[in-house]
Amino acid sequence: MTQVPNVTLRNGKQIPQLGYGVFQIDPEETAKAVETALEIGYRHIDTAEMYGNEKQVGEGIHNSGIDRESVFVTSKLNNGFHRPDDARSAFDKTLRDLGTDYVDLFLIHWPLPTRYDGDFVSTWKTLEEFAADGRARNIGVSNFQPAHLDRLAQETDTVPAVNQIEVHPYFVNNDVWAYGREHAIPTEAWSPIAQGNVLDDAELQRIADAVGKSVAQVVLRWHIQRGNIIFPKSVTPERVKANFEIFDFELSSADVDAITALDKGEQGRTGPNPDTFDMIPD
């Protein structure tokens, strides 16, 4: 079986650098999709309360027959539950739905600086409780900008284990990515192939042809070589398998630089801007 490299977190614990994401997977398809991913060799599953499929993720892990300790499971706090008591209740439900007594990583999904009087600090301090009692083995954030991370550093005791942000060749998100490098906060890249928007890029196709891989595999490999943690999403077994087959080749430094140079800045962003995003799901 392919050996997926690990990234070492600040506390010495390790996270598989390649995982399987279940964003926008219908709950009815999720359990089987997770089973398939685990059968292929994935040992890192990324979900969220907002995705509405935590229960099915837990079912997929259980049905796989793989020991719970062998699977790294991440979930994220829903935007509607930032206040401390709400966060505690939401986290309890996450554990119930997943059918486990701990998660390997729990994240604040969005900072929501325009809601809750901008008080994501009290939310973070609540996650620190989950880490202290062992129900979250690691805690981190998602979509936090450098200013948000600076505030956590000034007002709390725990540095986030990771920051999960939008990163792909058209949106390198360098300011946030570089902040993570400087402060030993590994970057997890969501939308790693820009929801497919990069797949027709001529430069990426040139590199893919040269190394005998698909454009998607080349982009995922680019992430790996830049140190990003990734979890591409697909429900097609062939693509799930292909996304796993990125460790039998390397990109040259020139190719890595050429892909990075495709960055379009803010024009390349496919998702919301964390400084203004304030959606609370129904």
TABELCOR-V880741 format. One record per backbone hydrogen bond with DSSP energy under -0.5 kcal/mol. NH is the residue of the N-H (numbers start at 1). CO is the residue of the C=O. Records with the same first field share a line. If there is no record, write none. Layout:
BEGIN
NH=CO ; CO
END
This chain:
BEGIN
4=2
7=15
9=7 ; 13
12=9
15=7
17=5
19=230
20=44
21=232
22=46
25=22
26=24
29=26
30=26
31=27
33=29
34=30
35=31
36=32
37=33
38=34
39=35
40=36
41=37
42=37
45=72
46=20
47=45 ; 74
49=76
51=48
52=48 ; 49
53=48
57=53
58=54
59=55
60=56
61=57
62=58
63=59
64=60
65=61 ; 62
66=61
70=67
71=68
72=43
73=71
74=45
75=105
77=107
81=78
82=79
87=83
88=84
89=85
90=86
91=87
92=88
93=89
94=90
95=91
96=92
97=93
98=94
99=95
100=95
103=135
104=73
105=73
106=138
107=75
108=140
109=77 ; 107
113=274
115=112
118=115
119=116
120=118
123=119
124=120
125=121
126=122
127=123
128=124
129=125 ; 126
130=126
131=127
132=128
133=129
134=131
135=130
136=130
137=103
140=106
141=162
142=108
143=164
148=145
149=145
150=146
151=147
152=148
153=149
154=150
155=151
156=152
161=139
163=186
164=141
165=163 ; 188
167=190
168=171
171=168
177=173
178=174
179=175
180=176
181=177
182=178
183=179
184=181
185=180
186=161 ; 184
188=163 ; 186
189=187 ; 229
190=165 ; 188
194=191
196=193
197=194
198=193
199=196
201=198
205=201
206=202
207=203
208=204
209=205
210=206
211=207
212=208
213=208
218=214
219=215
220=216
221=217
222=218
223=219
224=220
225=221
226=222
227=224
228=223
229=187
230=17
231=189
237=235
239=236
240=236
241=237
242=238
243=239
244=240 ; 241
245=241 ; 242
246=244
256=252
257=253
258=254
259=255
260=256
261=257
262=259
263=260
264=170
267=264
268=265
269=266
274=272
276=273
277=273
281=279
END
